[in-house]
Amino acid sequence: MAASSAAAIPTKRIVTELFAMVKPWRKWLILIAFLVLATSLLELVPPLLIRSIIDNHLTVARREGLLSLALLYLAATASVQAITASNGYLVATVAQKLLYTIRVRLFSHLQRLPMTYYDHTPLGDIISRATADVETIDVVFTSGVSTLVANLFRLVTVAIAMLIMSPILSIAAVIVVPPLAIITRYFQVRIRQAEQANRRAIGLMNTHLQESLRGMEVIQSFRKENAFITRFRHVLRAVLNANNSSTKFSALYPPVTAILSALAVAFLLWAGTRDFLAGFGISVGTLTAFVLLLQQFIAPVTALGDEWQTVQGALSGAERILSVLTEPPDEVTEKPMDGKAKDNGGIVCQDVVFGYLPDQPVLQGMSLRVEPGEHVALVGRTGAGKTSLVHLLAGLYVPWSGSVTAAGQDPRSIPVDERRSVVGVVPQVLHLFSGTVLDNLTLKDPSVHESAVKEAATLSGADAFIMGLPQGYQTKLSGVGRGSGTQLSSGQQQLLALARALVWKPEVLLLDEATSSVDGASEAALRSSIRERVLKSGTAVLTVAHRLSTACEADRVIVIEAGRIIEEGSPAELAQRGGRFAALLELEAAGWDWRTIS
């Protein structure tokens, strides 16, 4: 299911999940809550001191004790700042630990999701969830939530202090509460909707950026730079509009609440001078202190606008992260390799039906067998289903019906520590990782002996060019072909991928157009190595042939069309039969690309 179409996750569940993630640090959170409460209580001291100074000293011209009260005022203020600084450090520490946990959990889950998830989810959107959306949680815990919780504590403590100080003034001040509640709720909903749109727009922007950068060679070859710039501008406009909407509501909230605050203060100042309040014992100092407390009460409410935008942004980011974490992982039940089944070995596909979209099968009742030590070539036009069959045998997908086995076992149930010695795959789309040549050949598995790597590289024909690199097997590569490392040609990358598949001497070798970029001489040498060494060791080899000369070297050729086998036999038999394979040979001999001709 595409990420973008995932059902919305309720806010309550998002908050519950976030609290569950911080549960390991609950002792720290208790300490943080205690410090927040202490800060809220200490912030009540200055207004109370000011009331005492006005009523007991200034109005009666009494100077004794003023210095002590001033020092106490200074001590209370300094204590608040010291506790706030300590609390900020603790919150940031917990936030970083939480981010570490989320990143590890998210990356681990992404590794276990089925290939169908990646088929329907843009890569840029996945990257956005693993980077930008995770960062929003960092922001919300280091500033948003901590400040929000502190302000909630502050509201409660200040409200209690106001009630104790003057119930009648508290009743007069309560007129501002209903409008504040209505306005706060209105802005909460609008800001949340705007932040959700903003996160989606950022994901779309990252997707477009990632696709454009990876396809730069194609874009520049076709001189489509301006077209892609125009498309990117449209994407950025969506991001701008979403961000402007969020900013608009966040900008409107503080002044609206500030006006309500000023209205409440003005009303109290007017009421405090009326004669009918004199009977309640409201002094000038009490009125002054109460106004200060009221401002302390409303200030957090006003600040909720910015904090709520931060929280809503984090909730939107957390929702996108949780939508990934709630995706069901690929259900794989590992089974130890069965010795008896292994003896039967090879590749077996029985009545396989499979496709990528509902009701659109790519393979329709496919059945074939490749014996140990046998080389079978798959031939067919583009879209016939050859690569899909390789995907099933590699354990990347589950057939809709029927069964596939490699070395006598479902490839998806082969234990991790045995997989590479059972199935070796050279995919159609190659990928090299940043690191050394040796790292790419072993995938950083320390158990692989260097002699096995050397043997595999020699067998594939990669050793010759590897030894010509600046540091040989220790030469750093630039991953997918860009960066500061050494860049390899497409042919060299394919030879390296072949060597990577051969390092563990697999019992089943799957080659999906594995030599499409390799020159004829290198391919001929590779075919010779496969025939003389790989096949003689008992490895079953299934090749998706992009050149019919490769198919002619196989023991058997299987011709596929529309997901069904239409011809099968030795290359010589099929060439003499005058069927589809013979026709493809004629097309290739005439210089036509038979793979795309219908």
C-alpha positions in Angstrom: 0.0 0.0 0.0 1.3 3.4 -0.9 2.3 5.5 2.0 0.3 8.4 0.8 -2.9 6.4 0.9 -2.5 5.0 4.4 -5.3 5.6 6.8 -4.9 8.4 9.3 -3.7 7.3 12.7 -5.7 8.7 15.6 -3.9 11.3 17.7 -4.5 9.3 20.9 -2.7 6.3 19.4 0.2 8.5 18.2 0.7 10.0 21.7 0.4 6.5 23.3 3.1 5.2 21.0 5.4 8.1 21.7 5.0 7.7 25.5 5.7 4.0 25.1 8.9 4.8 23.3 10.1 7.1 26.2 9.1 4.5 28.8 12.7 3.3 29.3 13.6 6.8 30.6 10.5 7.2 32.9 12.8 8.0 35.9 14.3 10.9 34.0 10.8 12.0 33.0 9.7 12.0 36.6 12.7 14.1 37.6 11.9 16.5 34.7 8.2 16.8 35.8 9.4 17.5 39.4 11.7 20.3 38.2 8.9 21.7 36.1 6.6 21.8 39.1 9.3 23.4 41.2 9.8 26.1 38.6 6.0 26.7 38.4 5.9 27.2 42.2 8.9 29.4 42.4 7.5 31.6 39.7 4.6 32.5 42.1 7.1 34.0 44.6 7.8 37.3 42.8 4.2 38.5 42.5 3.6 37.6 46.2 6.7 39.5 47.2 5.6 42.5 45.2 2.2 42.4 47.0 4.0 42.4 50.3 6.3 45.3 49.3 3.4 47.5 48.1 1.0 46.8 51.0 3.4 46.4 53.9 6.1 48.9 52.9 5.5 51.3 50.1 1.9 52.4 51.1 3.0 52.9 54.7 6.4 54.3 54.0 8.2 51.5 55.8 11.7 50.7 54.7 12.6 47.9 57.2 12.9 44.5 55.5 12.9 45.9 51.9 16.4 44.6 51.3 15.5 41.1 52.5 12.5 41.0 50.2 14.6 42.3 47.3 17.2 39.6 47.9 14.5 37.0 48.2 13.1 38.2 44.9 16.5 37.8 43.3 17.0 34.3 44.8 13.6 33.1 43.5 14.3 34.4 40.0 17.8 32.9 39.9 16.5 29.6 41.1 13.9 29.5 38.4 16.6 30.1 35.7 19.0 27.5 37.2 16.2 24.9 37.3 15.1 25.8 33.8 18.6 25.3 32.5 19.0 21.9 34.2 15.6 20.9 32.9 16.5 21.9 29.4 19.6 19.7 29.5 17.7 16.7 30.8 15.0 17.1 28.2 17.5 17.3 25.3 19.3 14.2 26.6 16.1 12.2 26.7 15.1 13.5 23.3 18.4 12.3 21.7 18.0 8.9 23.3 14.5 8.7 21.9 15.6 9.8 18.4 18.2 7.1 18.5 15.6 4.5 19.4 13.2 5.7 16.7 15.9 5.7 14.0 17.1 2.2 14.8 13.5 0.9 15.0 12.5 2.6 11.8 15.5 1.5 9.8 15.2 -2.1 11.1 11.5 -2.2 10.2 12.3 -0.8 6.7 14.8 -3.7 6.2 12.0 -6.2 6.9 9.2 -4.7 4.8 8.2 -6.7 1.7 9.3 -5.6 -1.7 5.6 -4.7 -2.5 5.9 -1.8 -0.1 8.8 -0.4 -2.0 7.0 -1.0 -5.3 4.2 1.4 -4.2 6.0 3.9 -2.0 8.3 6.6 -3.5 11.8 6.4 -2.3 12.1 10.1 -1.6 9.0 9.9 0.7 10.6 7.0 2.6 13.8 9.1 3.1 11.7 12.1 4.2 10.1 10.0 6.9 13.4 8.7 8.1 15.0 12.1 8.2 12.8 15.2 8.3 9.9 13.6 10.1 12.2 12.1 12.8 13.7 15.5 13.3 10.3 17.0 14.0 10.1 14.7 17.0 13.5 15.9 18.2 12.2 19.5 18.0 9.0 18.7 19.8 10.7 17.0 22.7 13.4 19.5 23.2 11.2 22.6 22.9 7.6 21.9 22.1 6.4 19.2 24.6 8.7 20.3 27.4 7.5 23.9 27.1 3.9 22.8 26.7 4.1 20.7 29.8 5.8 23.5 31.7 3.1 25.9 30.7 0.3 23.5 31.7 1.9 23.2 35.1 2.2 27.0 35.2 -1.5 27.4 34.3 -2.6 25.1 37.1 -0.4 26.6 39.8 -1.1 30.2 38.8 -4.9 29.4 38.7 -4.8 28.0 42.3 -2.7 31.0 43.5 -5.2 33.4 41.9 -8.2 31.7 43.6 -6.4 31.7 47.0 -5.4 35.3 46.6 -8.8 36.7 45.6 -11.8 34.6 44.7 -13.8 37.6 43.6 -11.1 38.8 41.2 -10.8 35.3 39.9 -14.5 35.3 39.1 -14.0 38.6 37.3 -11.1 37.2 35.3 -12.9 34.0 34.3 -14.8 35.9 31.6 -11.7 35.5 29.3 -11.6 31.7 29.7 -14.5 30.6 27.3 -13.3 32.8 24.4 -9.7 31.4 25.0 -11.0 27.8 25.0 -13.0 28.3 21.7 -10.1 30.1 20.0 -7.5 27.6 21.1 -9.6 24.7 19.8 -10.2 26.4 16.5 -6.5 27.0 16.0 -5.5 23.5 17.1 -7.6 21.9 14.3 -6.4 24.3 11.6 -2.7 24.1 12.6 -2.9 20.2 12.6 -4.5 20.1 9.2 -1.9 22.6 7.8 1.0 20.6 9.3 -0.3 17.3 7.8 -0.4 19.0 4.4 3.1 20.4 5.0 4.6 17.0 5.8 3.0 15.4 2.7 4.3 18.3 0.5 7.9 17.8 1.9 7.7 14.1 1.2 6.7 14.8 -2.4 9.5 17.4 -2.7 12.1 14.9 -1.5 10.8 12.3 -3.9 11.1 14.6 -6.8 14.5 15.8 -5.8 15.8 12.2 -5.3 14.4 11.1 -8.7 15.8 14.1 -10.5 19.3 13.8 -9.0 19.5 10.0 -9.7 18.3 10.6 -13.3 20.6 13.6 -14.0 22.3 11.8 -16.8 19.0 11.1 -18.6 17.8 14.7 -18.0 20.9 16.3 -19.4 21.1 13.8 -22.3 17.6 14.8 -23.4 18.1 18.5 -22.5 15.1 18.4 -20.2 16.6 20.6 -17.5 14.1 23.4 -17.9 11.1 21.0 -17.8 12.3 19.4 -14.6 13.0 22.8 -13.1 9.4 23.8 -13.9 8.1 20.6 -12.3 10.2 21.2 -9.2 8.8 24.8 -9.0 5.3 23.3 -8.9 6.3 20.9 -6.2 7.9 23.7 -4.2 4.8 25.9 -4.6 2.8 23.1 -2.9 5.3 23.1 0.0 5.1 26.9 0.1 1.3 27.0 0.2 1.2 24.4 2.9 3.8 26.2 5.0 2.1 29.5 4.5 -1.2 28.1 5.7 0.4 26.7 8.9 2.3 30.0 9.4 -0.9 32.1 8.9 -2.8 30.3 11.8 0.3 30.3 14.0 0.8 34.1 13.4 -2.9 34.9 14.1 -3.1 33.0 17.4 -0.7 35.1 19.6 -2.2 38.5 18.8 -5.8 37.3 19.3 -5.0 35.8 22.7 -2.9 39.0 23.6 -6.0 41.1 22.9 -8.1 38.9 25.1 -5.4 39.2 27.8 -5.3 43.0 27.6 -9.1 43.0 27.8 -9.0 40.9 31.0 -6.3 43.1 32.6 -8.2 46.3 31.6 -11.4 44.9 33.1 -9.6 44.0 36.4 -8.0 47.4 36.7 -11.3 49.1 36.2 -13.1 46.7 38.6 -10.3 47.1 41.2 -11.1 50.8 41.5 -14.8 50.4 42.0 -16.2 50.9 45.4 -18.2 47.7 45.5 -14.9 45.7 45.6 -13.6 47.5 48.6 -15.7 45.3 50.9 -13.8 42.3 49.7 -10.5 43.6 51.2 -8.7 44.1 47.8 -5.7 46.2 48.4 -3.5 47.9 45.8 -0.8 45.3 46.4 -3.3 42.4 46.0 -4.7 44.0 42.8 -1.1 44.5 41.4 -0.1 40.9 42.3 -3.3 39.5 40.8 -2.7 41.4 37.5 0.8 39.9 37.4 -0.5 36.4 38.1 -3.2 36.9 35.4 -0.5 37.8 32.9 1.4 34.7 34.0 -1.7 32.7 33.4 -2.4 34.1 30.0 1.2 34.2 28.8 1.4 30.4 28.5 -2.0 30.3 26.7 -0.6 32.9 24.2 2.6 30.8 23.8 0.5 27.7 23.1 0.1 29.0 19.5 3.8 28.5 18.7 4.1 25.4 20.9 1.0 23.9 19.4 2.4 24.4 15.9 5.5 22.6 16.9 3.5 19.8 18.6 1.2 19.4 15.6 4.2 19.3 13.3 5.7 16.5 15.4 2.4 14.7 15.6 2.1 14.8 11.8 5.7 13.6 11.5 5.1 10.9 14.1 2.0 9.8 12.2 4.0 9.3 9.0 6.6 7.4 11.0 4.0 5.2 12.7 2.4 4.5 9.3 5.6 2.8 8.3 6.0 1.0 11.6 2.5 -0.3 11.4 3.1 -1.8 7.9 3.2 -5.6 8.4 6.8 -6.9 8.0 7.6 -9.6 5.5 6.4 -12.8 7.2 9.4 -15.2 6.9 9.7 -18.5 8.8 13.2 -19.7 8.7 13.7 -23.5 8.4 17.0 -25.3 8.7 18.1 -26.7 5.3 16.8 -30.3 4.8 19.6 -32.6 3.7 17.3 -34.9 1.7 15.5 -32.0 0.0 18.9 -30.5 -0.7 20.0 -33.7 -2.5 17.2 -33.1 -5.0 18.4 -29.6 -5.2 18.3 -27.3 -8.2 15.4 -25.1 -9.1 11.7 -26.2 -9.2 8.7 -24.0 -10.1 5.3 -25.7 -10.0 2.2 -24.0 -11.4 3.3 -20.5 -10.3 0.9 -17.6 -10.7 2.2 -14.2 -9.7 1.8 -10.5 -10.4 2.4 -7.1 -8.9 -1.1 -5.7 -9.2 -4.4 -7.4 -8.3 -6.0 -9.3 -11.1 -3.0 -8.7 -13.4 -0.9 -11.8 -13.3 2.6 -11.6 -14.8 3.3 -15.4 -14.5 0.5 -17.7 -15.4 0.9 -21.3 -14.4 4.7 -21.4 -14.8 6.3 -24.8 -14.2 10.0 -25.5 -14.8 13.0 -27.4 -13.3 16.7 -26.8 -13.4 18.8 -29.7 -12.2 22.0 -29.3 -10.2 24.9 -28.7 -12.6 22.5 -27.6 -15.4 22.5 -24.2 -17.1 19.1 -23.0 -18.3 18.5 -19.8 -20.2 15.3 -17.9 -20.1 14.5 -16.0 -23.3 11.6 -13.7 -24.0 10.6 -10.2 -25.0 10.5 -7.4 -22.5 7.6 -7.9 -20.0 7.4 -11.7 -20.6 7.9 -12.4 -16.9 11.6 -13.5 -16.8 12.7 -11.0 -14.1 9.6 -11.8 -12.1 10.5 -15.4 -12.0 14.0 -14.5 -10.7 12.4 -12.3 -8.0 10.4 -15.3 -6.8 13.4 -17.6 -6.8 15.4 -15.0 -4.9 12.7 -14.9 -2.2 11.8 -11.3 -2.8 8.1 -12.0 -3.4 5.5 -14.6 -2.6 3.7 -16.4 -5.5 0.0 -16.0 -5.6 -0.3 -19.7 -6.1 2.0 -22.6 -6.8 5.4 -23.1 -5.3 9.1 -22.3 -6.0 12.1 -24.0 -4.4 15.8 -23.4 -4.6 18.1 -26.3 -3.4 15.0 -28.1 -2.3 13.6 -25.3 -0.1 11.3 -22.3 -0.3 13.9 -19.5 -0.8 12.1 -17.2 1.7 12.6 -19.7 4.5 16.3 -20.3 4.1 18.1 -19.2 7.3 20.0 -15.9 7.0 23.4 -17.5 7.7 22.9 -20.1 4.9 21.2 -17.9 2.3 24.2 -16.7 0.3 25.6 -20.2 0.2 22.3 -21.5 -1.3 21.1 -18.7 -3.6 23.4 -16.2 -5.4 21.7 -13.4 -7.4 22.9 -10.9 -9.9 20.0 -8.5 -10.3 19.1 -6.6 -13.4 19.5 -3.3 -11.5 22.9 -3.2 -9.9 23.8 -1.4 -6.7 27.2 -0.8 -5.2 27.6 0.5 -1.7 30.0 3.2 -0.5 33.1 1.5 0.8 35.9 -0.6 -0.6 35.8 -3.2 -3.3 36.3 -5.8 -0.7 33.4 -4.4 1.3 31.1 -4.6 -1.7 32.1 -8.2 -2.4 31.7 -9.5 1.1 28.9 -7.0 2.2 31.2 -6.4 5.2 30.8 -10.0 6.4 34.0 -10.6 8.5 33.6 -14.4 8.2 34.5 -14.4 4.5 38.1 -15.3 3.8 40.0 -13.2 1.4 41.0 -16.2 -0.7 37.3 -16.9 -1.4 36.8 -13.3 -2.6 39.9 -13.6 -4.8 38.6 -16.8 -6.3 35.2 -15.4 -7.0 36.6 -12.3 -8.6 38.9 -14.3 -10.8 36.0 -16.6 -11.8 33.8 -13.6 -12.8 36.7 -11.8 -14.6 36.7 -8.9 -12.1 40.1 -9.6 -10.6 41.9 -8.2 -13.6 40.4 -4.7 -13.4 40.4 -4.8 -9.6 44.1 -5.3 -9.4 44.5 -2.3 -11.8 42.7 0.0 -9.3 44.8 2.3 -7.1 44.5 0.2 -4.0 43.3 -3.0 -5.5 40.6 -4.7 -3.3 41.0 -1.8 -0.8 40.1 0.9 -3.3 37.1 3.0 -2.1 34.2 3.1 -4.5 31.6 5.8 -4.8 28.5 3.8 -4.2 26.0 4.1 -7.0 28.6 5.8 -9.2 28.7 9.3 -7.8 30.9 10.7 -5.0 34.5 11.0 -4.0 35.4 7.3 -4.5 36.5 5.6 -7.7 33.8 5.3 -10.3 33.4 2.0 -12.2 32.0 1.5 -15.6 28.7 -0.3 -16.0 30.6 -3.4 -17.2 32.9 -3.4 -14.3 30.0 -3.0 -11.9 28.4 -6.1 -13.4 31.5 -8.1 -13.1 31.8 -7.0 -9.4 28.1 -8.0 -8.9 28.9 -11.4 -10.4 31.8 -11.9 -8.1 29.7 -10.9 -5.1 27.2 -13.6 -6.0 29.9 -16.3 -6.4 31.8 -15.6 -3.2 29.8 -18.2 -1.2 29.8 -20.8 -4.0 25.9 -20.9 -4.1 24.0 -24.0 -5.0 21.7 -21.9 -7.2 22.9 -19.0 -9.3 20.4 -16.5 -10.8 21.7 -14.2 -13.5 19.3 -11.5 -14.6 20.9 -10.0 -17.7 24.1 -10.1 -15.7 26.4 -9.4 -18.6 24.3 -6.8 -20.6 27.1 -4.2 -20.2 30.0 -6.5 -20.4 32.1 -6.7 -23.6 31.9 -9.8 -25.8 35.4 -11.1 -24.9 34.7 -10.8 -21.1 31.3 -12.4 -21.5 32.8 -15.3 -23.4 35.4 -15.8 -20.7 32.7 -15.7 -18.1 30.6 -18.3 -19.9 33.7 -20.6 -20.1 34.2 -20.2 -16.3 30.6 -21.0 -15.6 30.7 -24.1 -17.8 34.1 -25.4 -16.5 33.9 -24.5 -12.8 30.5 -23.4 -11.6 28.4 -26.0 -13.3 30.9 -28.8 -12.6 30.6 -28.0 -8.9 26.9 -28.9 -9.1 25.4 -25.4 -9.1 22.1 -24.9 -10.9 22.3 -21.8 -13.1 19.3 -19.9 -14.4 20.2 -17.1 -16.8 17.9 -14.4 -18.2 19.6 -13.9 -21.5 19.9 -10.5 -23.2 22.0 -12.0 -26.0 21.0 -15.2 -27.7 24.7 -16.1 -27.9 24.5 -16.6 -24.1 21.4 -18.7 -24.5 23.1 -20.9 -27.1 25.7 -21.8 -24.5 23.1 -23.1 -22.1 22.1 -26.7 -21.8 18.4 -25.8 -22.2 16.5 -22.8 -23.4 13.0 -21.9 -22.2 11.1 -19.3 -24.2 8.5 -17.3 -22.3 5.7 -15.2 -23.6 3.0 -13.4 -21.6 4.0 -15.4 -18.4 3.8 -18.8 -20.1 6.4 -21.2 -21.5 5.9 -21.6 -25.2 9.1 -23.5 -26.1 11.6 -25.6 -24.3 14.6 -27.6 -25.4 18.3 -27.5 -26.2 19.5 -24.5 -28.2 20.2 -26.8 -31.2 16.8 -28.4 -31.1 14.9 -25.1 -30.9 17.0 -23.6 -33.7 16.1 -26.6 -36.0 12.5 -26.6 -34.9 11.7 -23.3 -36.7 9.7 -21.9 -33.8 9.9 -18.8 -31.8 13.5 -19.2 -30.7 14.6 -19.8 -34.3 12.8 -16.6 -35.3 14.5 -14.6 -32.5 17.9 -15.9 -33.8 17.1 -14.6 -37.2 16.1 -11.2 -35.9 19.3 -10.9 -33.8 21.4 -12.0 -36.8 19.7 -9.2 -38.9 20.6 -6.7 -36.2 17.2 -6.2 -34.7 16.6 -5.9 -30.9 14.3 -8.9 -30.6 13.5 -8.1 -27.0 11.3 -5.2 -27.8 9.7 -6.3 -31.1 6.1 -7.5 -30.7 
